Amino acid sequence: MSNLNPRQIALEALITWDNGSKHADDILGALSQRHRLQGADHGLVQTLFYGVLRHITRLDAFIDELKRGRMNHENRCVLRIGIFQLFHTDIPPHAAVNETVSLARGMRGVINGILRNAQRKQKELEALAKTWPLAVSQSHPEFLIDRWIATHGEDATRKLCEWNNEPPPVYVRTNRLAPDGADSEAIVTEATHLAAKVKGKGGFHRLTSGAPPKEWLDAGLIYVQDPSTSVACDLLEPHRQERILDACAAPGGKAALLYDRMKGTGNILATDVSPDRLETVRQNLKRLGLWDRGIETAIMDWQRPAKNKVAQMPKFDGILVDVPCSNTGVIRRRVDVRWRLRPDEFLEMQRVQLAITESCLPVLKPGGRIVYSTCSLEPEENRGVVDLLLERHPDKLELEEIAESLPWRDGFDGAFAARLRLKK
């Protein structure tokens, strides 16, 4: 348990993020461990830190409307935390103001005055924000806004930005292959006060409050997983007794879902380039009771595969290639990814994605199918890669079907998947 005020820790996190290149999740993880954060304190630090990052451009614009004169970086961060609490949380205004003012090392009177003024002018400021460009009012990089408007239109782009700025819900998938033969679907379905079924996504439930029950996790009854992950798995259509390759398997959720679809039969080889990530796959599969039941793991760098390792592999009926991507379909969950992306990154990712997918083709059976998937919304990473595959392998590959999920339309994370068949 930390002796520090959670707001002080949130301020430390924000300053650390603002001054360096560390990812928000890594910063929060390190601070949580150092200060032994748990329960409500951890929740408040995460809410404030992640919330400010989601709304940072808008918050800075509000500060610029309210302040007079120069302000150092640390006090700007203090104000970001204060205004976020006033405008985006249910924290009582007096507590938000008083606790935030106590964070300031100087200019406490100024900070107090600005926050009191923000409280009084909240409706006026929020009305003003509606006149600002989307990049400011919704706190997204302008180049992303321009790309999305060109691809999806302005209305969809606004809805996507609004979606990205909301804390993500927690979804779980019931494990039909649970240890001891427990009927996980019945157990979770009956707990209507804890979870609600996701329409059209069998086995998926949205938690209605808080974190998943520890007893469900420990018993292997559920796996925390967004319904969008089923887009690629369902498109692959794995059958009983088939041999399937999950080429970029970490953290293991898709391999577990594929094995569920195969009724616990056949064989899956789950590979990843990172030994640490592959160990995470193993641990997740063990908790679900799936380890040593037909799923094996192996370290494999499909971007630069060793020819002898590929030659020694069996042929697969189906391959899932869930490639590394820009993550623009999961910005809601990866809170600072929007601020780390560069305009030229999508074509860079395309080259990596194409290399990984092409490297998997030699281990696909003639007549077998390969599903290429991302959690990106970007044309270069999605249809662009598929078109290149078809262009480069016209005598080998044929496109059968494309599926996608769009957050503003479907209500869960964004995903893209395309199924191609290797001609006999």
The 8 nearest C-alpha neighbors of each residue, nearest first, counted from 0:
[[1, 35, 36, 34, 2, 37, 40, 3],
 [2, 0, 34, 3, 35, 36, 4, 5],
 [1, 3, 0, 4, 34, 5, 35, 36],
 [4, 2, 1, 5, 7, 8, 34, 6],
 [3, 5, 7, 6, 8, 2, 1, 40],
 [6, 4, 8, 7, 44, 40, 3, 9],
 [7, 5, 9, 4, 8, 10, 44, 99],
 [8, 6, 10, 4, 5, 9, 11, 102],
 [7, 9, 11, 5, 10, 6, 12, 44],
 [10, 8, 6, 12, 44, 48, 11, 7],
 [9, 11, 7, 13, 8, 12, 6, 14],
 [10, 12, 8, 14, 9, 13, 15, 7],
 [13, 11, 9, 15, 10, 14, 16, 8],
 [12, 14, 10, 16, 15, 11, 17, 48],
 [13, 15, 17, 11, 16, 12, 18, 10],
 [16, 14, 12, 18, 13, 17, 11, 19],
 [15, 17, 13, 14, 19, 18, 12, 21],
 [16, 18, 14, 15, 19, 13, 20, 12],
 [19, 17, 15, 16, 14, 20, 13, 21],
 [20, 18, 16, 21, 17, 15, 14, 22],
 [19, 21, 22, 16, 18, 17, 15, 339],
 [22, 20, 19, 16, 23, 26, 25, 15],
 [23, 21, 25, 24, 26, 20, 335, 16],
 [22, 24, 26, 25, 27, 335, 21, 16],
 [25, 23, 27, 26, 22, 28, 333, 334],
 [26, 24, 28, 22, 23, 27, 29, 21],
 [27, 25, 23, 29, 28, 24, 30, 12],
 [28, 26, 30, 24, 25, 29, 31, 23],
 [27, 29, 25, 31, 26, 30, 24, 32],
 [28, 30, 32, 26, 31, 27, 25, 33],
 [31, 29, 33, 27, 32, 28, 34, 26],
 [32, 30, 36, 28, 34, 35, 29, 33],
 [31, 33, 35, 29, 30, 34, 28, 36],
 [32, 34, 30, 31, 35, 29, 36, 1],
 [33, 35, 1, 31, 36, 32, 30, 0],
 [36, 34, 32, 0, 31, 33, 1, 37],
 [35, 37, 31, 41, 34, 0, 40, 1],
 [38, 36, 41, 40, 35, 39, 0, 42],
 [37, 39, 41, 40, 42, 36, 43, 0],
 [38, 40, 42, 41, 43, 37, 36, 44],
 [41, 39, 43, 42, 38, 5, 37, 36],
 [40, 42, 37, 36, 44, 39, 43, 38],
 [41, 43, 39, 45, 40, 44, 46, 38],
 [42, 44, 46, 40, 45, 41, 39, 47],
 [45, 43, 9, 41, 47, 5, 46, 42],
 [44, 46, 42, 48, 43, 47, 49, 41],
 [47, 45, 43, 50, 44, 49, 48, 42],
 [46, 48, 50, 44, 45, 49, 51, 43],
 [49, 47, 45, 9, 51, 50, 46, 44],
 [48, 50, 52, 51, 46, 45, 47, 53],
 [49, 51, 47, 53, 52, 48, 46, 54],
 [50, 52, 54, 55, 53, 48, 49, 47],
 [53, 51, 55, 49, 50, 54, 48, 335],
 [52, 54, 50, 51, 164, 55, 49, 334],
 [55, 53, 51, 138, 57, 52, 56, 58],
 [54, 56, 58, 52, 51, 57, 53, 59],
 [57, 55, 138, 59, 58, 135, 54, 60],
 [56, 58, 60, 136, 135, 59, 55, 54],
 [59, 57, 55, 61, 60, 56, 79, 54],
 [60, 58, 62, 56, 61, 57, 55, 63],
 [59, 61, 57, 63, 58, 62, 56, 64],
 [60, 62, 58, 64, 59, 63, 57, 65],
 [63, 61, 59, 65, 64, 60, 66, 58],
 [62, 64, 60, 61, 65, 66, 59, 67],
 [65, 63, 61, 62, 66, 60, 67, 124],
 [64, 66, 62, 63, 113, 61, 67, 117],
 [67, 65, 63, 62, 64, 113, 68, 69],
 [66, 68, 65, 69, 63, 64, 70, 113],
 [67, 69, 66, 70, 63, 65, 71, 109],
 [68, 70, 71, 67, 66, 72, 75, 63],
 [69, 71, 74, 75, 72, 68, 66, 73],
 [72, 70, 74, 73, 75, 69, 76, 105],
 [71, 73, 75, 74, 76, 70, 14, 77],
 [72, 74, 76, 75, 71, 77, 14, 103],
 [75, 73, 77, 76, 72, 71, 78, 103],
 [74, 76, 78, 72, 77, 73, 79, 71],
 [75, 77, 79, 73, 74, 78, 72, 80],
 [78, 76, 74, 80, 75, 79, 81, 73],
 [77, 79, 81, 75, 80, 76, 82, 74],
 [80, 78, 76, 82, 77, 81, 58, 83],
 [79, 81, 83, 77, 78, 82, 84, 76],
 [82, 80, 78, 84, 83, 79, 99, 95],
 [83, 81, 85, 84, 79, 80, 78, 86],
 [82, 84, 80, 86, 87, 81, 85, 79],
 [83, 85, 88, 81, 82, 87, 86, 95],
 [86, 84, 82, 83, 92, 87, 88, 81],
 [87, 85, 83, 84, 82, 88, 121, 118],
 [86, 88, 83, 84, 85, 89, 82, 50],
 [89, 87, 84, 90, 86, 85, 83, 91],
 [88, 90, 91, 87, 84, 85, 92, 86],
 [89, 91, 88, 92, 95, 84, 94, 85],
 [92, 90, 94, 93, 89, 95, 85, 88],
 [93, 91, 95, 94, 85, 96, 90, 118],
 [94, 92, 96, 95, 91, 97, 98, 90],
 [95, 93, 97, 92, 91, 96, 98, 90],
 [94, 96, 92, 93, 98, 97, 99, 84],
 [95, 97, 99, 93, 94, 98, 100, 92],
 [98, 96, 94, 100, 99, 95, 93, 101],
 [97, 99, 101, 100, 95, 96, 94, 102],
 [98, 100, 96, 101, 102, 97, 81, 95],
 [101, 99, 97, 102, 98, 103, 107, 111],
 [100, 102, 98, 99, 103, 97, 107, 104],
 [103, 101, 100, 99, 7, 104, 77, 98],
 [102, 104, 105, 101, 100, 107, 74, 77],
 [105, 103, 102, 106, 107, 101, 74, 73],
 [104, 106, 107, 103, 74, 108, 110, 109],
 [105, 107, 109, 108, 110, 103, 104, 74],
 [108, 106, 110, 109, 105, 103, 100, 111],
 [107, 109, 111, 106, 110, 112, 100, 105],
 [108, 110, 112, 106, 107, 111, 113, 66],
 [111, 109, 107, 113, 112, 108, 106, 114],
 [110, 112, 108, 114, 109, 113, 100, 107],
 [113, 111, 109, 115, 110, 114, 116, 108],
 [112, 114, 116, 110, 115, 111, 117, 109],
 [113, 115, 117, 111, 116, 112, 118, 110],
 [116, 114, 118, 112, 117, 113, 111, 119],
 [115, 117, 113, 119, 114, 118, 112, 120],
 [118, 116, 114, 120, 115, 119, 121, 113],
 [117, 119, 115, 121, 116, 120, 114, 85],
 [120, 118, 116, 117, 121, 115, 122, 123],
 [121, 119, 117, 123, 118, 122, 124, 116],
 [120, 122, 124, 118, 123, 117, 119, 125],
 [123, 121, 125, 124, 120, 126, 119, 127],
 [122, 124, 120, 126, 121, 125, 127, 119],
 [125, 123, 127, 121, 126, 122, 120, 128],
 [124, 126, 128, 122, 127, 123, 121, 129],
 [127, 125, 123, 124, 128, 129, 122, 130],
 [126, 128, 124, 125, 129, 130, 123, 131],
 [129, 127, 125, 131, 130, 126, 136, 124],
 [128, 130, 127, 126, 131, 136, 125, 132],
 [131, 129, 128, 127, 132, 126, 136, 133],
 [130, 132, 128, 129, 136, 135, 133, 127],
 [133, 131, 134, 135, 136, 130, 129, 137],
 [134, 132, 136, 137, 135, 131, 157, 144],
 [133, 135, 139, 141, 138, 132, 137, 140],
 [136, 134, 138, 133, 57, 137, 132, 56],
 [135, 137, 133, 57, 128, 131, 138, 134],
 [136, 138, 133, 135, 134, 139, 160, 57],
 [139, 137, 56, 135, 134, 54, 57, 136],
 [138, 140, 134, 137, 141, 337, 144, 135],
 [141, 139, 143, 142, 134, 144, 337, 138],
 [140, 142, 144, 134, 143, 145, 139, 133],
 [141, 143, 145, 144, 140, 146, 342, 139],
 [144, 142, 146, 145, 141, 140, 147, 139],
 [143, 145, 141, 147, 142, 146, 148, 134],
 [144, 146, 142, 148, 143, 147, 141, 149],
 [147, 145, 143, 149, 144, 148, 142, 150],
 [146, 148, 150, 144, 149, 151, 145, 156],
 [147, 149, 152, 153, 145, 151, 150, 146],
 [148, 150, 146, 147, 152, 151, 145, 153],
 [151, 149, 147, 148, 152, 146, 378, 377],
 [150, 152, 148, 147, 155, 149, 156, 153],
 [153, 151, 148, 155, 154, 149, 150, 156],
 [152, 154, 148, 156, 155, 157, 151, 147],
 [153, 155, 157, 156, 152, 158, 151, 148],
 [156, 154, 158, 157, 153, 152, 151, 159],
 [157, 155, 159, 153, 154, 158, 147, 148],
 [156, 158, 160, 154, 159, 155, 153, 161],
 [159, 157, 155, 161, 156, 160, 407, 162],
 [158, 160, 162, 156, 157, 161, 407, 155],
 [161, 159, 163, 157, 162, 158, 137, 156],
 [160, 162, 158, 164, 159, 163, 157, 165],
 [161, 163, 159, 160, 164, 165, 158, 407],
 [164, 162, 331, 160, 161, 165, 330, 159],
 [165, 163, 161, 162, 53, 160, 331, 166],
 [164, 166, 162, 163, 167, 331, 161, 53],
 [167, 165, 168, 331, 164, 332, 163, 50],
 [168, 166, 331, 332, 165, 169, 163, 162],
 [169, 167, 170, 166, 205, 206, 207, 411],
 [168, 170, 206, 205, 167, 171, 223, 210],
 [171, 169, 205, 225, 224, 204, 223, 206],
 [170, 172, 223, 224, 204, 222, 203, 221],
 [173, 171, 203, 222, 202, 221, 224, 204],
 [172, 174, 221, 202, 184, 183, 220, 175],
 [175, 173, 177, 220, 221, 176, 183, 172],
 [174, 176, 177, 173, 183, 259, 182, 184],
 [175, 177, 174, 178, 259, 263, 180, 288],
 [176, 178, 174, 175, 220, 180, 219, 181],
 [179, 177, 288, 180, 181, 176, 219, 287],
 [180, 178, 181, 177, 288, 176, 218, 182],
 [179, 181, 178, 177, 182, 176, 175, 183],
 [180, 182, 179, 183, 177, 178, 220, 175],
 [183, 181, 185, 184, 186, 180, 175, 177],
 [182, 184, 186, 220, 185, 181, 173, 174],
 [185, 183, 187, 186, 173, 182, 188, 202],
 [184, 186, 188, 183, 182, 187, 189, 190],
 [185, 187, 183, 189, 184, 188, 182, 190],
 [188, 186, 190, 184, 189, 185, 183, 194],
 [189, 187, 185, 190, 186, 184, 191, 196],
 [188, 190, 187, 186, 191, 185, 184, 192],
 [191, 189, 187, 192, 188, 193, 194, 186],
 [190, 192, 193, 194, 189, 195, 188, 187],
 [191, 193, 190, 194, 207, 195, 208, 189],
 [194, 192, 191, 207, 190, 206, 208, 195],
 [193, 195, 206, 207, 205, 191, 204, 192],
 [194, 196, 204, 205, 191, 206, 197, 207],
 [197, 195, 204, 203, 198, 205, 194, 188],
 [198, 196, 204, 200, 203, 199, 205, 195],
 [197, 199, 200, 196, 201, 203, 204, 195],
 [198, 200, 201, 197, 196, 203, 202, 226],
 [201, 199, 198, 197, 203, 202, 226, 229],
 [200, 202, 203, 199, 197, 198, 196, 172],
 [201, 203, 173, 172, 200, 204, 184, 196],
 [202, 204, 172, 197, 201, 171, 200, 196],
 [205, 203, 196, 195, 197, 171, 170, 194],
 [206, 204, 170, 195, 194, 169, 207, 196],
 [205, 207, 194, 208, 169, 193, 170, 204],
 [208, 206, 194, 193, 205, 195, 209, 192],
 [209, 207, 206, 193, 210, 194, 192, 211],
 [208, 210, 211, 207, 206, 169, 193, 212],
 [209, 211, 212, 208, 169, 206, 213, 207],
 [212, 210, 213, 209, 206, 215, 216, 171],
 [213, 211, 215, 214, 210, 216, 209, 193],
 [214, 212, 216, 215, 217, 211, 210, 218],
 [213, 215, 217, 212, 216, 218, 220, 211],
 [216, 214, 220, 218, 213, 212, 217, 221],
 [215, 217, 213, 219, 214, 218, 221, 220],
 [216, 218, 214, 219, 215, 213, 286, 220],
 [217, 219, 215, 220, 216, 214, 178, 286],
 [220, 218, 287, 216, 286, 217, 221, 177],
 [219, 221, 183, 215, 174, 218, 177, 173],
 [222, 220, 173, 174, 172, 219, 216, 171],
 [221, 223, 172, 171, 224, 173, 174, 216],
 [222, 224, 171, 170, 172, 221, 225, 169],
 [225, 223, 171, 170, 222, 172, 226, 252],
 [224, 226, 170, 227, 228, 171, 412, 411],
 [227, 225, 228, 229, 203, 224, 200, 411],
 [226, 228, 229, 225, 412, 230, 414, 411],
 [229, 227, 226, 230, 225, 231, 253, 232],
 [228, 230, 232, 227, 231, 233, 226, 256],
 [231, 229, 228, 233, 227, 232, 234, 403],
 [230, 232, 234, 416, 233, 229, 372, 235],
 [233, 231, 229, 235, 234, 230, 257, 236],
 [232, 234, 236, 235, 230, 231, 229, 237],
 [233, 235, 231, 236, 232, 230, 418, 370],
 [234, 236, 232, 233, 237, 370, 231, 418],
 [237, 235, 233, 234, 238, 232, 260, 257],
 [238, 236, 235, 261, 260, 257, 241, 239],
 [239, 237, 261, 241, 236, 240, 260, 265],
 [238, 240, 261, 264, 241, 265, 262, 237],
 [265, 241, 239, 264, 238, 242, 266, 261],
 [242, 240, 265, 239, 238, 316, 243, 266],
 [241, 243, 266, 315, 316, 267, 265, 240],
 [242, 244, 267, 317, 315, 318, 316, 241],
 [243, 245, 318, 268, 267, 246, 269, 319],
 [246, 244, 269, 319, 248, 247, 318, 268],
 [245, 247, 270, 320, 244, 248, 269, 319],
 [248, 246, 271, 321, 270, 245, 320, 249],
 [247, 249, 269, 245, 251, 270, 246, 271],
 [250, 248, 251, 280, 276, 277, 247, 271],
 [249, 251, 280, 279, 252, 248, 276, 277],
 [252, 250, 280, 249, 254, 248, 253, 255],
 [253, 251, 255, 254, 250, 256, 224, 222],
 [252, 254, 256, 255, 251, 257, 228, 232],
 [255, 253, 257, 251, 256, 252, 258, 245],
 [254, 256, 258, 252, 253, 257, 259, 251],
 [255, 257, 253, 259, 258, 254, 252, 260],
 [258, 256, 260, 254, 259, 255, 253, 232],
 [259, 257, 261, 255, 260, 263, 256, 254],
 [258, 260, 256, 262, 257, 261, 263, 255],
 [259, 261, 257, 258, 262, 256, 237, 238],
 [262, 260, 239, 258, 238, 259, 263, 264],
 [263, 261, 259, 260, 264, 258, 239, 176],
 [262, 264, 258, 261, 259, 176, 265, 293],
 [265, 263, 240, 239, 262, 261, 266, 293],
 [240, 264, 266, 241, 242, 239, 293, 263],
 [265, 267, 293, 242, 294, 243, 241, 264],
 [268, 266, 294, 243, 244, 242, 269, 295],
 [267, 269, 295, 244, 296, 294, 245, 270],
 [270, 268, 296, 245, 248, 295, 246, 244],
 [271, 269, 297, 246, 298, 296, 248, 299],
 [270, 272, 247, 298, 299, 273, 248, 277],
 [271, 273, 300, 299, 298, 274, 270, 301],
 [272, 274, 276, 275, 271, 277, 298, 299],
 [275, 273, 277, 276, 278, 298, 272, 271],
 [276, 274, 278, 277, 273, 279, 280, 272],
 [277, 275, 279, 273, 278, 274, 249, 250],
 [276, 278, 280, 274, 279, 275, 271, 273],
 [277, 279, 281, 275, 280, 276, 274, 282],
 [280, 278, 276, 282, 277, 281, 250, 283],
 [281, 279, 251, 250, 277, 283, 278, 282],
 [282, 280, 278, 284, 279, 283, 285, 277],
 [281, 283, 285, 279, 284, 280, 278, 286],
 [284, 282, 286, 280, 285, 281, 279, 287],
 [283, 285, 289, 287, 281, 290, 282, 286],
 [286, 284, 290, 288, 282, 287, 283, 289],
 [285, 287, 283, 219, 288, 284, 282, 217],
 [288, 286, 219, 284, 285, 289, 177, 283],
 [287, 289, 285, 178, 286, 290, 177, 284],
 [290, 288, 284, 292, 287, 285, 291, 294],
 [289, 291, 285, 284, 292, 288, 294, 281],
 [292, 290, 293, 294, 289, 295, 285, 288],
 [293, 291, 289, 290, 294, 263, 288, 264],
 [292, 294, 266, 291, 267, 265, 295, 264],
 [295, 293, 267, 266, 268, 292, 291, 290],
 [294, 296, 268, 269, 267, 293, 297, 291],
 [297, 295, 269, 270, 268, 294, 298, 277],
 [298, 296, 270, 299, 269, 271, 295, 268],
 [297, 299, 271, 272, 270, 274, 273, 300],
 [300, 298, 272, 271, 270, 301, 297, 304],
 [299, 301, 272, 304, 302, 303, 271, 298],
 [300, 302, 304, 355, 303, 299, 358, 359],
 [301, 303, 355, 300, 354, 304, 351, 358],
 [302, 304, 301, 300, 305, 355, 358, 354],
 [305, 303, 301, 300, 302, 306, 299, 309],
 [304, 306, 308, 307, 309, 303, 300, 299],
 [307, 305, 309, 308, 304, 310, 311, 303],
 [306, 308, 310, 309, 305, 311, 304, 312],
 [309, 307, 311, 305, 310, 306, 312, 304],
 [308, 310, 306, 312, 311, 307, 305, 304],
 [311, 309, 307, 308, 312, 306, 362, 313],
 [312, 310, 308, 309, 307, 313, 306, 362],
 [311, 313, 309, 310, 308, 314, 362, 307],
 [314, 312, 315, 362, 311, 310, 309, 363],
 [313, 315, 362, 364, 363, 312, 316, 242],
 [314, 316, 363, 242, 317, 243, 364, 362],
 [317, 315, 367, 242, 364, 243, 241, 363],
 [316, 318, 368, 243, 315, 369, 367, 244],
 [319, 317, 369, 244, 243, 245, 370, 320],
 [318, 320, 245, 370, 369, 321, 246, 244],
 [321, 319, 371, 246, 322, 370, 247, 372],
 [322, 320, 372, 373, 247, 319, 371, 323],
 [321, 323, 320, 373, 352, 324, 247, 372],
 [324, 322, 321, 352, 373, 325, 348, 247],
 [323, 325, 326, 322, 373, 348, 375, 374],
 [324, 326, 327, 375, 345, 323, 348, 340],
 [327, 325, 375, 328, 374, 329, 324, 330],
 [328, 326, 375, 330, 329, 325, 376, 374],
 [327, 329, 413, 375, 374, 326, 376, 412],
 [328, 330, 331, 326, 327, 332, 412, 413],
 [331, 329, 333, 332, 327, 163, 334, 328],
 [330, 332, 163, 329, 333, 334, 167, 164],
 [331, 333, 330, 329, 334, 167, 166, 163],
 [334, 332, 330, 336, 335, 331, 329, 326],
 [333, 335, 332, 330, 336, 331, 49, 53],
 [336, 334, 337, 338, 333, 23, 52, 339],
 [335, 337, 339, 338, 333, 334, 330, 340],
 [338, 336, 335, 339, 340, 139, 330, 140],
 [337, 339, 336, 335, 340, 140, 139, 341],
 [340, 338, 336, 337, 341, 335, 20, 22],
 [339, 341, 337, 338, 336, 344, 342, 325],
 [340, 342, 344, 343, 339, 345, 338, 142],
 [343, 341, 344, 142, 340, 345, 143, 346],
 [344, 342, 341, 345, 346, 347, 340, 348],
 [343, 345, 347, 341, 342, 346, 348, 340],
 [346, 344, 348, 347, 343, 349, 379, 380],
 [345, 347, 349, 348, 344, 343, 379, 350],
 [348, 346, 344, 345, 349, 350, 343, 351],
 [347, 349, 345, 351, 346, 350, 352, 344],
 [348, 350, 346, 352, 380, 347, 351, 353],
 [349, 351, 353, 348, 347, 352, 354, 346],
 [352, 350, 348, 354, 349, 353, 355, 302],
 [353, 351, 349, 355, 354, 350, 322, 348],
 [352, 354, 350, 356, 351, 355, 349, 357],
 [353, 355, 351, 357, 352, 302, 356, 358],
 [356, 354, 302, 301, 358, 352, 353, 357],
 [357, 355, 353, 359, 358, 354, 352, 320],
 [356, 358, 354, 359, 360, 355, 353, 388],
 [357, 359, 355, 356, 360, 301, 354, 361],
 [360, 358, 357, 356, 361, 362, 355, 363],
 [359, 361, 363, 357, 362, 358, 356, 369],
 [362, 360, 363, 359, 358, 309, 314, 357],
 [363, 361, 314, 360, 359, 315, 364, 313],
 [364, 362, 315, 314, 360, 361, 367, 316],
 [363, 365, 367, 314, 315, 316, 366, 362],
 [366, 364, 423, 367, 421, 422, 363, 420],
 [365, 367, 421, 423, 422, 364, 420, 368],
 [368, 366, 316, 364, 365, 421, 317, 420],
 [369, 367, 420, 317, 419, 421, 318, 418],
 [368, 370, 318, 419, 317, 418, 319, 420],
 [371, 369, 418, 319, 417, 235, 320, 318],
 [370, 372, 320, 417, 416, 321, 319, 369],
 [371, 373, 416, 321, 415, 320, 231, 370],
 [374, 372, 375, 415, 321, 414, 322, 324],
 [373, 375, 414, 328, 326, 413, 415, 329],
 [376, 374, 328, 327, 326, 373, 377, 325],
 [375, 377, 328, 327, 413, 378, 374, 414],
 [376, 378, 375, 380, 379, 381, 327, 345],
 [379, 377, 381, 380, 382, 383, 376, 150],
 [380, 378, 383, 377, 381, 345, 349, 346],
 [381, 379, 349, 378, 377, 384, 383, 345],
 [380, 382, 378, 383, 384, 379, 377, 415],
 [381, 383, 385, 384, 378, 386, 379, 380],
 [382, 384, 379, 386, 381, 385, 378, 380],
 [385, 383, 387, 386, 382, 381, 380, 353],
 [384, 386, 382, 388, 387, 383, 389, 381],
 [387, 385, 389, 383, 388, 384, 382, 390],
 [386, 388, 390, 384, 385, 389, 391, 383],
 [389, 387, 385, 391, 386, 390, 392, 384],
 [390, 388, 386, 392, 393, 387, 391, 396],
 [389, 391, 387, 388, 392, 393, 386, 385],
 [390, 392, 388, 389, 387, 393, 386, 394],
 [393, 391, 389, 395, 394, 390, 396, 388],
 [394, 392, 389, 395, 390, 396, 391, 397],
 [395, 393, 392, 396, 422, 397, 389, 391],
 [396, 394, 422, 392, 421, 393, 397, 423],
 [397, 395, 421, 420, 392, 393, 422, 389],
 [396, 398, 420, 419, 399, 421, 389, 395],
 [397, 399, 419, 400, 418, 420, 396, 417],
 [400, 398, 419, 418, 397, 420, 401, 417],
 [399, 401, 418, 417, 398, 402, 419, 234],
 [400, 402, 417, 416, 418, 403, 399, 415],
 [403, 401, 416, 415, 417, 230, 400, 404],
 [404, 402, 415, 414, 416, 405, 230, 401],
 [403, 405, 413, 414, 409, 227, 406, 415],
 [404, 406, 413, 408, 409, 407, 403, 412],
 [407, 405, 410, 411, 412, 413, 409, 408],
 [406, 408, 159, 405, 158, 410, 409, 162],
 [409, 407, 405, 406, 410, 404, 411, 155],
 [408, 410, 406, 405, 411, 407, 404, 412],
 [411, 409, 406, 408, 407, 412, 405, 404],
 [410, 412, 406, 409, 227, 413, 226, 225],
 [413, 411, 406, 329, 227, 328, 414, 405],
 [412, 414, 328, 405, 404, 406, 374, 329],
 [415, 413, 374, 404, 403, 373, 227, 375],
 [416, 414, 403, 373, 372, 402, 374, 381],
 [415, 417, 372, 231, 402, 371, 401, 403],
 [416, 418, 401, 371, 370, 400, 402, 419],
 [419, 417, 370, 400, 399, 369, 398, 401],
 [418, 420, 398, 369, 397, 399, 368, 396],
 [419, 421, 368, 397, 396, 367, 422, 366],
 [422, 420, 396, 366, 395, 365, 367, 368],
 [421, 423, 395, 366, 396, 365, 420, 397],
 [422, 365, 366, 421, 395, 367, 364, 420]]
